[in-house]
Amino acid sequence: MHRRGAPAYRRLTAAAAVMLTAGAVAGCQTKGTGAQEPLIRVSKAPQQAPAEPPSKPSAKPATKTAPPPTTRAPKPAPPARPAAQSAIRMAPGSRGENVRELQARLRQLGLFDRNPTGYYGSVTAGSVTAFQKQRGMPRTGKVTEPVLTALRARTHQPTRTELHPTTSRPLDAPDPRCMTGRALCISKSSRTAAWMVDGTVRTAMDVRFGSDYTPTREGQFKVDFKSRHHVSTLYHTPMPYAMFFSRGQAVHYSSDFAARGYAGASHGCVNVRDKKAIAKVFNQIRAGDKVVVYK
């Protein structure tokens, strides 16, 4: 029985395999008309992951372009300092002993027609300009080291009397009548008075005179009398240290002259503005001494 059943068994096994194959194929069909699609042969090679599409190049971050460097204009070079020898030593407005010495030296050369005052004004500037013109220097009216060097080479060191004279203007040459005896010698040209004994000046003073309407008389006179605390009986003004010499005209101290200078005038008297100087002369002069007024 076993032998008879073997072929049948084999046939049954083969039929079952055919059925299994048909069921497997039926599971891969697409739905539709029912027509059988051809079998698709699948490669045994391992499948690779599909390549990703190439990514678009990422936009680079915008780089800020640095502005071109600004070129600053070079700073102008500072002006060169004047050489030490060209530095201004004195100029209009300067004051002091250096100015006084400058004026005394210029006076030695005949370029400054006043006594030193220690103030650098227009007169001093004009004198410096005249000296610069003589020496072929720039005519600035200001004193530099080269100007001082040239001036010192042509003058001597001023004496104390030259630096500190008793009057603001130089004394005039004395009148011959003043060269003998005791005389108060008064020059209208230099506007100075000199108390002289035997031709030697003892004291000098700045003076001013009467106006054109009341002029101071000229000539040789003598001291008639003195009055220390005199007051004018005509004008009722003080006349300290009065020394009368010609019918009511006198030499005396004037506070107006001391305050206003030559802006004013007297009524014919000879005004003195240095109170100490006139007091000294008043104590020395005697009645009968000469008074000489001249131009």
Buried (B, 14 or more C-beta within 10 A) or exposed (E): EEEEEEEEEEEEEEEEEEEEEEEEEEEEEEEEEEEEEEEEEEEEEEEEEEEEEEEEEEEEEEEEEEEEEEEEEEEEEEEEEEEEEEEEEBBEEBEEEBBBBBBBBBBBBEBBEBBBBBBBEEBBBBBBBBBBEEEEBEEBBBBBBBBBEBBEEEBEEBEEEBBBBBBBBBBBEBBEBBEEEBBBBBBBEBBBBBBBEEEEBEBBBBBBBBEEEEBBEBEBBBBBEBBEEBEBEEEEEBBBBBBBBBEEBBBBBBEBBBEEEEEEBBBBBBBBBBBEBBBBBBEEBEEEBBBBBBE
